[in-house]
């Protein structure tokens, strides 16, 4: 390991160890289990809300107190307690524990889809997405949709899917290319429509031409 990399890891570990909030979150959700799991967040009713210096960047990278979190297992653990809710018409994001909500900042959406597979089950073929944090999202009754995102002053169309606990996941460009190969792409007037089959159900997603 290079000296610069080692220094970054040491700083991250130091920040983690000295920060009681991070340790509280880890203690509340790991429960002694070595593998990542999604806790029953909907059953937790925390009463305290805190602002917490974590930012999820547009590229999906997590930063704590200005330092990139490079321990993937730690990021995945925190991603398992992500919670979203509407606050005055705006989406707010938190890390949720049984007693506390830790408000974090998210540049776009908190989850990023980087894989897609077709899975056979019960005689049906399902499209299953995978996120960088280990989530598996089945394309069933959840719609795929394009939404405008402003980056560096320019608008771009991005593909999303809604998932657990008020969260959405952004579909990466490489996954979109695979979806196009899996389905059928048609031009309908001023729109492009992608038709997919998952679980015997037809899914259509459309985007407006510029």
Secondary structure, DSSP 8 states (H G I E B T S, - for coil): --HHHHHHHHHHHHHHHH-HHHHHHHHHHHTT-SS-----GGG----EEEEEEEEE-TTS-EEETTEE---HHHHHHHHTTEEEEEETTEEEEEEE-SSEEEEEEESS-SEEEEEEEEEEETTEEEEEEEETTS-EEE-SS--EEEEEEEETTEEEEEEEEE-GGG-EEEE-HHHHHHHHHHSEEEEETTEEEEEEEETTEEEEEEEE--
